């Protein structure tokens, strides 16, 4: 089968639509992962054993099971108990929840790197626990973690093809649909690889910039 440029230009709008949805899913899932990961990290430091241990068990369970299984559970199993989610929402929640367990470890490492004197100073000035976290700990802990968090953003982008298993029309699913309807696989699958490569290269450049700017803050 020979490469057909006319076919490439014909399917390009469809694939670009899939790429757009892939980027949107990645950004939304990353927001869920960053926010929920911070919540997990804080709860694991709770002085209440039941809270810290339960959170730790949940984190380890989610991190120890495949993302694809979790996506299937959210999209295909939850409807059996009355919880029906659109494929896009299920995908964002599934990816965000899964990667939150990894970002939680990044947050925990960053929080533990904050000098103990900062905690003592916050107590000495009668700051509440909320004020201590918001105004003292998190502003110091987060900047050095930005490069590591960006790495997980790139990883999420590369795993979006898994969402085709729950009917999300992201880039890979669009390419499969085009290939199955036209019986031409070389062009759509090659273009998928090219799109992912280009976005990954752009991400690497941005990541290097983040490391140069924020990485030194953790030293």
C-alpha positions in Angstrom: 0.0 0.0 0.0 1.5 3.3 -1.1 1.4 6.6 0.8 -1.5 8.8 -0.4 -1.1 12.5 0.2 -4.6 13.2 -1.0 -6.0 10.9 1.6 -3.8 12.5 4.3 -5.3 15.9 3.6 -8.8 14.4 3.5 -8.5 12.9 7.0 -6.4 15.7 8.5 -9.4 17.7 9.9 -10.7 14.6 11.7 -7.4 13.8 13.2 -6.8 17.4 14.3 -10.2 17.3 16.0 -9.1 14.2 17.8 -5.8 15.9 18.8 -7.7 18.9 20.1 -9.8 16.6 22.3 -6.7 14.8 23.5 -5.1 18.0 24.6 -8.3 19.1 26.4 -8.5 15.8 28.2 -4.9 16.0 29.2 -5.3 19.5 30.7 -8.5 18.7 32.5 -7.1 15.4 33.9 -3.9 17.2 35.0 -5.9 19.7 37.0 -7.8 16.9 38.7 -4.5 15.1 39.4 -2.7 18.2 40.8 -5.6 19.2 43.1 -6.5 15.7 44.3 -2.8 14.7 44.6 -2.3 17.6 47.0 -5.4 16.6 49.0 -4.0 13.0 49.2 -0.6 14.3 50.4 -2.1 16.5 53.1 -4.4 13.7 54.3 -1.6 11.2 54.5 0.1 13.6 57.0 -3.0 13.8 59.2 -2.4 13.3 62.9 -5.5 11.1 62.9 -4.3 7.6 62.2 -7.6 6.5 60.6 -7.4 9.3 58.1 -3.8 8.9 57.2 -3.9 5.1 57.0 -7.2 5.0 55.0 -5.8 7.6 52.5 -2.6 5.6 52.2 -4.5 2.4 51.5 -6.6 4.1 48.8 -3.6 5.7 47.2 -1.7 2.4 47.1 -4.7 0.5 45.7 -5.3 3.0 42.9 -1.6 3.1 42.1 -1.3 -0.7 42.1 -4.0 -1.3 39.6 -3.8 -0.6 35.8 -5.3 2.6 34.5 -7.2 0.7 31.8 -9.0 -1.4 34.5 -10.0 1.8 36.4 -11.4 3.3 33.2 -13.4 0.2 32.5 -14.7 0.2 36.1 -15.8 3.9 36.0 -17.4 3.7 32.6 -18.9 0.2 32.4 -19.3 -0.9 36.1 -20.5 2.2 37.9 -23.7 2.4 35.7 -24.7 -1.0 37.3 -25.1 0.9 40.6 -26.8 3.9 39.0 -23.8 6.1 38.3 -23.6 7.0 34.6 -21.0 9.3 33.3 -20.3 10.5 29.8 -17.2 8.9 28.3 -15.3 12.2 28.3 -16.1 12.8 32.0 -15.2 9.2 32.9 -11.9 9.5 31.1 -10.9 12.8 32.8 -11.9 11.4 36.2 -10.2 8.1 35.6 -6.9 9.6 34.4 -7.0 12.4 37.0 -7.6 10.0 39.9 -4.9 7.6 38.7 -2.2 10.2 38.3 -3.3 11.9 41.6 -1.7 9.0 43.4 1.6 9.7 41.7 1.5 13.5 42.1 0.7 12.9 45.8 4.1 11.3 46.2 5.7 14.3 44.5 3.8 16.7 46.8 4.8 14.6 49.9 8.5 14.8 48.9 8.3 18.5 48.4 6.4 19.1 51.7 9.0 17.0 53.6 11.8 19.1 52.1 10.4 22.3 53.8 12.6 23.1 56.7 11.1 22.1 60.1 11.9 25.6 61.3 9.1 26.9 59.0 6.6 24.7 60.9 7.9 25.9 64.2 7.9 29.5 63.1 4.2 29.2 62.0 3.3 27.8 65.4 5.2 30.5 67.2 3.2 33.2 65.3 -0.1 31.5 66.2 -1.0 30.6 62.6 -3.8 28.1 62.2 -3.1 24.9 60.4 -4.9 26.2 57.3 -2.9 29.4 57.4 0.3 27.4 57.8 -0.4 25.3 54.8 -1.7 28.1 52.5 0.8 30.8 53.4 3.9 29.0 54.5 4.3 25.4 53.4 2.6 25.1 50.0 4.3 28.3 48.5 7.7 26.9 49.5 7.0 23.2 48.6 5.4 23.6 45.2 7.9 25.5 43.0 10.7 22.9 43.2 8.1 20.2 42.3 6.9 21.8 39.1 9.4 19.9 36.8 8.3 16.5 38.3 4.6 17.4 38.0 5.2 18.4 34.4 6.7 15.0 33.7 3.4 13.4 34.8 1.5 15.8 32.5 3.6 14.4 29.6 2.9 10.9 30.7 -0.9 11.5 30.8 -0.8 12.9 27.3 0.9 9.7 26.1 -1.7 7.5 27.8 -4.7 9.2 26.4 -5.0 6.4 23.7 -6.3 4.2 26.5 -9.5 6.3 26.5 -10.4 4.8 23.1 -11.4 1.7 25.1 -14.3 3.7 26.6 -15.4 5.3 23.3 -13.8 8.7 23.8 -13.1 10.1 20.4 -9.6 11.2 21.1 -6.7 11.1 18.6 -6.2 7.4 18.5 -9.9 6.5 18.4 -10.4 9.0 15.5 -7.5 7.4 13.6 -8.9 3.9 14.2 -12.3 5.0 13.0 -10.8 6.5 9.8 -8.7 3.3 9.2 -11.5 0.9 9.8 -13.9 2.8 7.4 -11.3 3.3 4.7 -9.3 0.1 5.1 -6.2 2.3 5.0 -4.1 2.2 8.1 -0.7 3.5 7.1 -1.6 7.2 6.9 -3.8 7.6 10.0 -1.6 5.5 12.3 1.6 7.2 11.0 0.0 10.6 11.5 -0.9 9.7 15.1 2.7 8.8 15.8 3.9 12.0 14.2 1.4 14.1 16.3 2.4 12.4 19.5 6.1 12.9 18.6 5.7 16.6 17.9 3.8 17.2 21.1 6.3 15.2 23.1 9.2 17.2 21.7 7.4 20.5 22.4 6.7 19.2 26.0 10.4 18.2 26.5 11.5 21.7 25.5 9.0 23.3 27.9 10.0 20.8 30.6 13.7 21.8 30.2 12.7 25.4 30.6 10.8 24.6 33.8 13.7 22.6 35.2 16.0 25.6 34.4 13.7 28.0 36.2 12.3 26.0 39.1 14.7 23.0 39.5 17.4 25.0 41.2 14.9 26.0 43.8 14.9 22.5 45.3 18.7 22.5 45.7 
